[in-house]
Every structure is written in structure tokens, then in C-alpha cells.
Amino acid sequence: MPALVLALAFACNMLGRGTGDTFIVFLLPLSHDFHWSRAQVSSVYSLYLVLTGIAAPLTGMMVDRWGPRFVYPAGLALLGTGCLLAGHLDKLWQFQLCIGVLNGMGVAMLGMVPASMLISRWFRSRMSTAMGIAYAGFGTGTLLIVPLTQWFIESHGWRDAYRILGIALLALLPLLLVLPWRRLATEAPAPPPRRADAGPLEETRAWQVKSAIRTRAYWQLVQVFAFTALAMYAMLAQVVAYLVQVGLKPLEAATAFGAQGLLSVMGMMASGWAADRFGFRAAATASFTSTFVGIVFLLLLSIHPAAWLVFPFVLFFGISQGARGPLVASLTARIFRGAGFATINGTIFAGMSVGGAVGSWVSGVLFDWTGGYRASFVFSMACIVIAALPFWSAKPLGARRSPVSSELR
């Protein structure tokens, strides 16, 4: 059953994030066909991220109340419907509704909020490693689905590409419906024996959102997620269009984006393992440093457009893409255990989605203002530094074991 839990979390993360990220390769054809500005097109992606954030705590409440048996199929249905409808649209507000709202809600319901609840029940030890494997589905989705969608766009057009995505997603619904949901959601290993150094809060306090938001640890986790997302999505929303601008063919740019997904699979699994082995501070510092270096190479590419600079960017940026997710999810599960965990995790995840939406929108505005991408790169590097600070300034986030009550105030 633990293997099925990981497989389910991995597959749903792959489908959700991979499909959500496909808008990056739809950006240019939509701009050309409808003559929309970059900020207008980016607004669809920003709305998608905002809805993912808004839906995250709602997803947590639904998981706490009805369980993953309802949440996962409903998310897949929303995501497939949004893509299927998008193949018939011609107004900006229609894309904002179908891709922004329906896909945003669908991705949230397929993502790490329900997955973290299942993993926290089945993996009491090596939880960070398990979270890393589940998060690796994000990178796998980017690796497989984004380049495949670009191929569909080039061979069949963007409308048929959306229709194919929608039909494929809806065809998977029966597989979700026949899973042994009762066992997945309710049967879990017995809790580990109490450690001598465990504080009373760790095992006895029943955490709810209203109590969690009174702790510094909660807001430090929000800071990590929100500013990481600001940095990443200020890059990701425009990176394919940018690589095309500096000389790559569209399919090559999409493949480079997908290669980041391949590397992120390894990076996310490695970050979870590193947190279990070396502690959260060391794992986070390594991942943030790698992201910063990757952005530096992309900045250099804007100054000196040499093709070889794409490779170190993909390497450093890709290996750390998504690497903070397993760390934050594992810390949240360790700090805020209890019946309200899914809802608490959803509100923290919302900070990432809102940060991603703002970052995506800011990158579009900065491009329209400056005519280039350098301002977005500098903005991203500043956000990376702010995101990394809690791992050095806050004891719970730098710990190598579960925090205790005195560390949370």
C-alpha cells in the first residue's frame, strides 16, 4: 500500500503540473493569433496560479472532510474539461475562465495537498524522501507533457492540442475511480514510539489553521514558498519565449524546458533525501544556490547570446527546480501534525501559488516596460535570497529533527 500511495501521488502530480505548465508553449501561438500583449497572455497563467492558490486551502478542507476519494477524481475532471473547452475559445476572458479557473482548481486538487496527507500517514520515517519522490512527478510532467504538447501544436495546431489534452485526461477518470480509496485514506502504520527528546506539542497538540497562523514557523514556511514561487515563475512563464528570442527553435526551447523537468525529478528526490540525511538547512541552501547560479547564466545569455550558456542554465536551474517543495511539505507535516494538517498545508501552499501568480504577471509587465528580460532575472535573484533566509534565521526550519513546542513560538 505505501508503494501505491507514492505511485498515486507521483502520477497525479505529473498530470496536474505537466498540464498546467503547457500554457508556456501556448503563449506564443495565442499571442500571434489574437494579437494580445505579453502581459495580457500572462494574465491567464497568473490567474491559473492564483486559483491554484485559492483552491489549495479549499482542497485541504475537502480532504479533511471527504478524503482523497472525492478530491482526486474531481480535480482530474476539472482539468480535462478546462483543456477540452480551451480548444474552442477566441476571447481572453474565456481562456481566463477555462485555463485560469478550471485548470487552476484542477491542478490544486491533483497536487501535493492531498498527497501530503496520504504520505504523512504512511511514511513516519524518511518522510522527506517520500515527499521528494511525490514531488518528482511535477518535473516528470514538465519533461513529458510540455514537449509533447509543443509537438501537437506544431503538427496539429494549438486548438487540436488542447482538445487532445482534454480527451486524454478525461479518459483516465475510470482508473482513479476504481482505486482502493478506503484503505489508502484510513489504513496507516502505527505511530513510532515516543522519543526522549520529543516535546509535548509534537504529539499532543491538535493543530488547526487558527492556531497554526499564530506561530512564527507557519509564516516562515509561507515566506519560503511565496518568494521561491515569485522567483521561479518570473522565469518559467517567459523562458520558452525568451529562448526562442535568443535563437532557439520553438521545439528546441520546449525541449530545453522539458530537460529542466528531467533534472528536477532528480533534484526533488535528492532534496528530500538530503533533508533526511543532512538536515533541512543544508538541503535548502544547496538548492537555492543552484537556482541562483542558473539565473546568472540566463542573465549572461541576455548579454552574450552564446548557445552553450543554455546548458549550464538548464543544469543548475533544472536540478533545483521544485527542490524546496519536499522540504516545506515535510516540515509542515512534522510541525503541524493532526486532523487539520491538510487544511494548514493548503494555506501554506496557497502562498506559493499566489507568489507564482505575481511573479508570472510581474515578468510580463517588466517585459512590456523594458522590452527584454534582464529586469525579470534580477527580480528573481533578489527573491531567491529572501526565500532562503528562514532556513538560517529560524531554528525550526534549520533543524535536523522535528521541532518541539519551544521552537515554534
C-alpha positions as CSV (number, residue, x, y, z in Angstrom):
1,M,0.0,0.0,0.0
2,P,2.8,2.6,0.6
3,A,4.0,1.9,-2.9
4,L,0.5,2.6,-4.3
5,V,0.4,5.9,-2.2
6,L,3.6,7.1,-3.8
7,A,2.6,6.0,-7.3
8,L,-0.7,7.8,-7.0
9,A,0.9,11.0,-5.7
10,F,3.6,10.9,-8.3
11,A,1.1,10.2,-11.2
12,C,-1.4,12.9,-10.2
13,N,1.4,15.5,-9.7
14,M,2.7,14.6,-13.1
15,L,-0.6,15.1,-14.8
16,G,-1.6,18.2,-12.9
17,R,1.7,20.2,-13.1
18,G,2.6,18.9,-16.6
19,T,-0.7,20.0,-18.0
20,G,-0.6,23.3,-16.1
21,D,2.8,24.1,-17.5
22,T,1.8,23.5,-21.1
23,F,0.4,27.1,-21.2
24,I,4.0,28.2,-21.5
25,V,4.2,26.7,-25.0
26,F,0.7,28.0,-25.9
27,L,1.8,31.6,-25.0
28,L,3.4,32.4,-28.4
29,P,0.7,31.0,-30.7
30,L,-2.0,32.7,-28.7
31,S,-0.2,36.0,-28.8
32,H,0.3,35.7,-32.5
33,D,-3.2,34.6,-33.4
34,F,-5.1,37.1,-31.2
35,H,-2.6,39.9,-31.2
36,W,-2.6,40.1,-27.4
37,S,0.3,41.7,-25.4
38,R,2.6,39.6,-23.4
39,A,1.0,40.9,-20.2
40,Q,-2.5,40.0,-21.4
41,V,-1.5,36.4,-22.2
42,S,0.5,36.1,-19.0
43,S,-2.7,37.1,-17.1
44,V,-4.2,33.7,-18.0
45,Y,-1.2,31.9,-16.4
46,S,-1.3,34.3,-13.4
47,L,-5.0,33.6,-12.9
48,Y,-4.3,29.9,-13.1
49,L,-1.7,30.2,-10.4
50,V,-4.0,32.4,-8.2
51,L,-6.8,29.9,-8.5
52,T,-4.3,27.1,-7.6
53,G,-3.5,29.1,-4.5
54,I,-7.1,29.9,-3.6
55,A,-8.2,26.3,-4.2
56,A,-5.3,24.8,-2.1
57,P,-6.8,25.5,1.3
58,L,-10.3,24.6,0.0
59,T,-8.7,21.3,-1.2
60,G,-7.3,20.8,2.2
61,M,-10.7,21.3,3.8
62,M,-12.3,18.9,1.3
63,V,-9.6,16.3,2.0
64,D,-10.1,16.6,5.8
65,R,-13.9,16.3,5.3
66,W,-14.4,13.9,2.4
67,G,-11.0,12.4,1.8
68,P,-8.9,11.9,-1.4
69,R,-11.5,9.6,-3.0
70,F,-13.6,12.7,-3.9
71,V,-10.8,15.2,-4.4
72,Y,-8.6,13.4,-6.9
73,P,-11.3,12.5,-9.5
74,A,-13.0,15.9,-9.2
75,G,-9.6,17.6,-9.9
76,L,-8.9,15.4,-13.0
77,A,-12.5,16.1,-14.3
78,L,-12.0,19.9,-13.9
79,L,-8.5,19.8,-15.6
80,G,-9.7,17.7,-18.5
81,T,-12.8,19.9,-19.0
82,G,-10.8,23.1,-19.0
83,C,-8.4,21.8,-21.7
84,L,-11.2,20.4,-23.8
85,L,-13.1,23.7,-23.8
86,A,-9.9,25.7,-24.5
87,G,-9.7,24.3,-28.0
88,H,-12.9,26.2,-28.9
89,L,-12.2,29.6,-27.4
90,D,-11.4,33.0,-29.0
91,K,-11.8,35.6,-26.2
92,L,-9.2,36.4,-23.5
93,W,-11.8,36.1,-20.7
94,Q,-12.8,32.7,-21.9
95,F,-9.1,31.5,-21.6
96,Q,-9.0,33.1,-18.1
97,L,-12.1,31.1,-17.1
98,C,-11.2,27.7,-18.6
99,I,-7.4,27.7,-18.2
100,G,-7.2,30.1,-15.3
101,V,-10.1,29.0,-13.1
102,L,-10.9,25.4,-14.1
103,N,-7.3,24.3,-14.6
104,G,-6.2,26.1,-11.5
105,M,-8.7,24.3,-9.4
106,G,-8.0,21.0,-11.0
107,V,-4.2,21.2,-10.5
108,A,-4.7,22.1,-6.8
109,M,-6.9,19.1,-6.3
110,L,-4.5,16.8,-8.0
111,G,-1.4,18.2,-6.3
112,M,0.6,17.9,-3.1
113,V,-2.2,18.9,-0.6
114,P,-4.0,15.5,-0.8
115,A,-0.7,13.8,-1.5
116,S,1.0,15.2,1.6
117,M,-1.9,14.0,3.8
118,L,-1.5,10.4,2.5
119,I,2.3,10.4,2.7
120,S,2.3,11.8,6.2
121,R,0.1,8.9,7.3
122,W,2.1,6.2,5.6
123,F,5.7,7.4,5.9
124,R,6.5,8.4,9.5
125,S,10.2,7.8,9.0
126,R,12.0,9.1,5.9
127,M,9.1,11.4,5.2
128,S,11.2,13.9,3.4
129,T,12.5,11.3,1.0
130,A,8.9,10.1,0.3
131,M,7.8,13.8,-0.3
132,G,10.7,14.2,-2.7
133,I,9.6,11.2,-4.8
134,A,6.0,12.5,-4.9
135,Y,7.2,16.0,-5.9
136,A,9.3,14.4,-8.7
137,G,6.0,13.9,-10.5
138,F,6.0,17.7,-11.2
139,G,9.3,17.5,-13.0
140,T,8.3,14.4,-14.9
141,G,5.1,16.1,-16.1
142,T,7.1,19.0,-17.3
143,L,9.6,16.7,-19.1
144,L,7.0,14.6,-20.8
145,I,3.9,16.7,-21.3
146,V,5.3,20.1,-22.3
147,P,7.4,19.0,-25.3
148,L,4.7,16.5,-26.4
149,T,2.2,19.4,-26.4
150,Q,4.6,21.6,-28.4
151,W,4.8,18.8,-31.0
152,F,1.0,18.6,-31.1
153,I,0.9,22.4,-31.6
154,E,3.4,22.3,-34.5
155,S,1.7,19.3,-36.2
156,H,-2.0,19.9,-35.5
157,G,-2.3,23.5,-34.2
158,W,-3.0,24.8,-30.8
159,R,-6.7,24.2,-30.8
160,D,-6.4,20.4,-31.5
161,A,-3.5,20.3,-29.0
162,Y,-5.9,21.5,-26.3
163,R,-8.6,19.1,-27.4
164,I,-6.2,16.1,-27.3
165,L,-5.1,17.0,-23.8
166,G,-8.6,17.3,-22.6
167,I,-9.8,14.0,-24.0
168,A,-6.7,12.1,-22.7
169,L,-7.2,13.5,-19.2
170,L,-10.9,12.6,-19.1
171,A,-10.2,9.1,-20.4
172,L,-8.1,8.5,-17.2
173,L,-11.0,9.1,-14.8
174,P,-12.1,5.4,-14.6
175,L,-8.7,4.4,-13.4
176,L,-8.9,6.8,-10.4
177,L,-12.4,5.7,-9.5
178,V,-11.5,2.0,-9.1
179,L,-8.6,2.5,-6.6
180,P,-9.0,1.1,-3.0
181,W,-9.6,4.6,-1.5
182,R,-10.8,3.4,1.9
183,R,-7.6,1.6,2.6
184,L,-5.5,4.4,1.1
185,A,-7.1,7.1,3.3
186,T,-7.6,5.3,6.6
187,E,-5.1,2.4,7.0
188,A,-1.8,3.6,8.1
189,P,1.2,2.2,10.1
190,A,1.2,2.6,13.8
191,P,2.9,5.7,15.1
192,P,6.6,5.4,16.1
193,P,7.5,5.2,19.8
194,R,7.9,8.5,21.6
195,R,11.4,9.9,21.5
196,A,13.0,11.1,24.7
197,D,13.7,14.5,23.1
198,A,10.3,15.0,21.6
199,G,8.4,17.9,23.1
200,P,4.8,17.6,24.3
201,L,3.4,19.8,21.5
202,E,4.7,17.5,18.8
203,E,2.4,14.6,19.7
204,T,-0.4,16.0,21.7
205,R,-1.5,19.3,20.2
206,A,-4.4,19.2,17.8
207,W,-3.3,21.8,15.2
208,Q,-5.9,23.8,13.3
209,V,-5.4,26.8,10.9
210,K,-6.3,29.4,13.6
211,S,-3.6,28.0,16.0
212,A,-1.0,27.4,13.3
213,I,-1.1,31.0,12.0
214,R,-0.2,32.3,15.5
215,T,3.3,30.7,15.2
216,R,6.3,32.1,13.5
217,A,7.1,28.8,11.9
218,Y,3.9,29.0,9.9
219,W,4.7,32.4,8.4
220,Q,8.4,31.4,7.8
221,L,7.2,28.5,5.7
222,V,4.8,30.8,3.8
223,Q,7.8,33.1,3.2
224,V,9.9,30.3,1.8
225,F,7.1,29.1,-0.6
226,A,5.9,32.6,-1.7
227,F,9.3,34.1,-2.5
228,T,10.6,30.9,-4.1
229,A,7.5,31.0,-6.4
230,L,8.0,34.7,-7.2
231,A,11.5,33.9,-8.4
232,M,10.7,30.7,-10.3
233,Y,7.6,31.8,-12.1
234,A,9.0,35.2,-13.1
235,M,11.4,32.9,-15.0
236,L,9.2,30.0,-16.1
237,A,6.4,32.0,-17.5
238,Q,8.7,33.5,-20.1
239,V,11.6,31.2,-20.5
240,V,10.4,29.4,-23.7
241,A,9.6,32.6,-25.4
242,Y,13.0,34.0,-24.3
243,L,15.0,31.1,-25.6
244,V,13.2,31.4,-29.0
245,Q,14.1,35.1,-29.0
246,V,17.8,34.4,-28.5
247,G,17.9,32.0,-31.4
248,L,16.5,28.5,-30.4
249,K,13.7,26.9,-32.5
250,P,10.4,26.5,-30.7
251,L,10.7,22.8,-30.3
252,E,14.3,23.2,-29.1
253,A,13.2,25.7,-26.5
254,A,10.4,23.5,-25.3
255,T,12.8,20.6,-25.1
256,A,15.2,22.6,-23.0
257,F,12.3,23.5,-20.7
258,G,11.4,19.8,-20.6
259,A,15.1,18.9,-19.8
260,Q,14.7,21.1,-16.7
261,G,11.9,18.8,-15.8
262,L,14.1,15.8,-16.1
263,L,16.7,17.3,-13.9
264,S,14.1,18.5,-11.4
265,V,12.9,14.9,-10.9
266,M,16.4,14.0,-9.7
267,G,16.7,17.3,-7.7
268,M,13.4,16.9,-5.9
269,M,14.2,13.3,-4.9
270,A,17.7,14.4,-3.8
271,S,16.5,17.3,-1.7
272,G,14.1,15.0,0.3
273,W,16.9,12.5,0.8
274,A,19.4,15.3,1.7
275,A,17.0,16.7,4.3
276,D,16.6,13.3,6.0
277,R,20.4,12.8,5.9
278,F,22.0,16.2,6.4
279,G,19.1,18.4,7.7
280,F,16.8,21.0,6.1
281,R,19.2,23.9,6.2
282,A,21.9,22.2,4.2
283,A,19.4,20.8,1.6
284,A,17.7,24.2,1.2
285,T,21.0,26.2,0.9
286,A,22.3,23.9,-1.8
287,S,19.1,24.1,-3.8
288,F,18.8,27.9,-3.5
289,T,22.4,28.4,-4.5
290,S,21.9,26.2,-7.6
291,T,18.8,28.2,-8.6
292,F,20.7,31.5,-8.2
293,V,23.6,30.3,-10.3
294,G,21.2,29.1,-13.0
295,I,19.6,32.5,-13.3
296,V,23.0,34.1,-13.5
297,F,23.8,32.0,-16.6
298,L,20.4,33.1,-18.2
299,L,21.3,36.7,-17.4
300,L,24.7,36.2,-19.2
301,L,22.8,34.7,-22.1
302,S,20.9,38.0,-22.5
303,I,24.2,39.9,-22.6
304,H,26.2,37.4,-24.8
305,P,23.8,35.2,-26.7
306,A,26.0,32.1,-27.0
307,A,24.2,28.8,-27.3
308,W,26.4,27.0,-24.8
309,L,25.1,29.1,-22.0
310,V,21.8,27.4,-22.2
311,F,23.4,24.1,-20.9
312,P,24.6,25.4,-17.5
313,F,21.3,27.3,-17.1
314,V,19.3,24.1,-17.7
315,L,21.7,22.1,-15.4
316,F,21.7,24.5,-12.4
317,F,18.2,25.8,-12.6
318,G,16.7,22.5,-13.5
319,I,18.3,20.4,-10.8
320,S,16.9,22.8,-8.1
321,Q,13.5,23.4,-9.7
322,G,10.9,22.3,-7.2
323,A,13.5,21.2,-4.7
324,R,12.0,23.3,-1.9
325,G,8.6,21.6,-2.2
326,P,9.6,18.4,-0.4
327,L,11.3,20.4,2.3
328,V,8.3,22.7,3.0
329,A,5.8,19.8,2.8
330,S,7.9,17.6,5.1
331,L,8.4,20.5,7.6
332,T,4.7,21.3,7.6
333,A,3.8,17.6,8.2
334,R,6.3,17.4,11.1
335,I,5.4,20.7,12.8
336,F,1.6,20.7,12.3
337,R,0.5,17.1,12.7
338,G,-3.1,16.3,13.4
339,A,-6.5,16.3,11.9
340,G,-6.2,19.8,10.5
341,F,-2.9,19.2,8.7
342,A,-4.4,19.1,5.1
343,T,-6.1,22.4,5.6
344,I,-3.0,24.0,7.1
345,N,-0.8,22.6,4.3
346,G,-3.3,24.0,1.8
347,T,-3.0,27.5,3.2
348,I,0.8,27.4,3.1
349,F,0.7,26.0,-0.5
350,A,-1.6,29.0,-1.4
351,G,1.3,31.3,-0.6
352,M,3.3,29.5,-3.3
353,S,0.6,29.8,-5.8
354,V,-0.1,33.5,-5.1
355,G,3.7,34.2,-5.3
356,G,3.8,32.3,-8.6
357,A,0.9,34.3,-10.0
358,V,2.5,37.6,-9.0
359,G,5.9,36.5,-10.4
360,S,4.3,35.5,-13.7
361,W,2.4,38.8,-14.0
362,V,5.5,40.8,-13.0
363,S,7.6,39.2,-15.7
364,G,5.1,40.1,-18.3
365,V,4.8,43.7,-17.1
366,L,8.6,44.0,-16.9
367,F,8.9,42.7,-20.5
368,D,6.4,45.2,-21.8
369,W,8.1,48.1,-19.9
370,T,11.7,47.2,-20.8
371,G,11.4,45.2,-24.0
372,G,13.6,42.5,-22.5
373,Y,14.1,40.0,-19.7
374,R,17.0,41.3,-17.7
375,A,14.8,43.1,-15.1
376,S,12.9,39.8,-14.5
377,F,16.2,38.0,-14.0
378,V,17.4,40.5,-11.4
379,F,14.0,40.4,-9.7
380,S,14.2,36.6,-9.5
381,M,17.6,36.6,-7.9
382,A,16.5,39.0,-5.2
383,C,13.5,36.8,-4.4
384,I,15.7,33.8,-4.1
385,V,17.8,35.4,-1.4
386,I,14.7,36.4,0.6
387,A,13.2,32.9,0.3
388,A,16.4,31.3,1.7
389,L,16.6,33.5,4.8
390,P,14.3,31.5,7.1
391,F,16.5,28.4,6.9
392,W,19.2,30.4,8.5
393,S,17.3,32.8,10.8
394,A,14.7,30.3,12.1
395,K,15.6,27.3,14.3
396,P,12.7,25.0,13.3
397,L,13.5,25.3,9.6
398,G,17.1,24.6,10.1
399,A,16.6,21.6,12.4
400,R,17.6,18.1,11.6
401,R,14.7,16.6,13.6
402,S,11.1,17.5,14.3
403,P,10.7,20.9,16.1
404,V,9.3,21.0,19.6
405,S,7.0,23.4,21.2
406,S,9.5,25.9,22.4
407,E,10.9,26.4,18.9
408,L,7.5,27.3,17.3
409,R,6.7,30.5,19.3
